[in-house]
Amino acid sequence: MITNIKSELISSKIRYVKKISSVHPVVENIVRNLAEIDIIQHITISENYIKASSEITTGRTKIPITKIDHPTAVGVSLLLELDHKFIQFYEMNSPVKGYGSKMVNAVIRALPENWSAVVVMDWSGGFWEKMREKHRKLVIL
């Protein structure tokens, strides 16, 4: 029963863009891990990206807010490079201390042994260097 309740809570946070014929197992694991973070309430999955956030935009199209330096939204935007076996951290924001690490851990924990997580542009002032010390699958370009 508890598993069903937990599964329903996770499912209620997830929205798919268009019709996705199937969700890659790695994407499924990342989404599940992100959904288990208490502050994350909205997750959008497409064939090319995952966006997860505590807040969504207003208006007709509800998009998880991942904008860097947003004053209140905790969120992450990931680009999916499934054919090349890596996930790119595109945007991440965490005005609440500790949630940046939780989001990184959720993504890295979901990756199989031969996969990597990539940060292409690091404007964090040291956050990604700390994460790289903890996670050998994380590559900073």
PyMOL commands that set and color helices and strands:
alter all, ss='L'
color gray80, all
select helices_A, chain A and resi 2-12+25-35+82-84+99-110+127-134
alter helices_A, ss='H'
color red, helices_A
select strands_A, chain A and resi 14-16+42-45+49-53+75-81+86-93+116-119+138-140
alter strands_A, ss='S'
color yellow, strands_A
deselect
rebuild
show_as cartoon
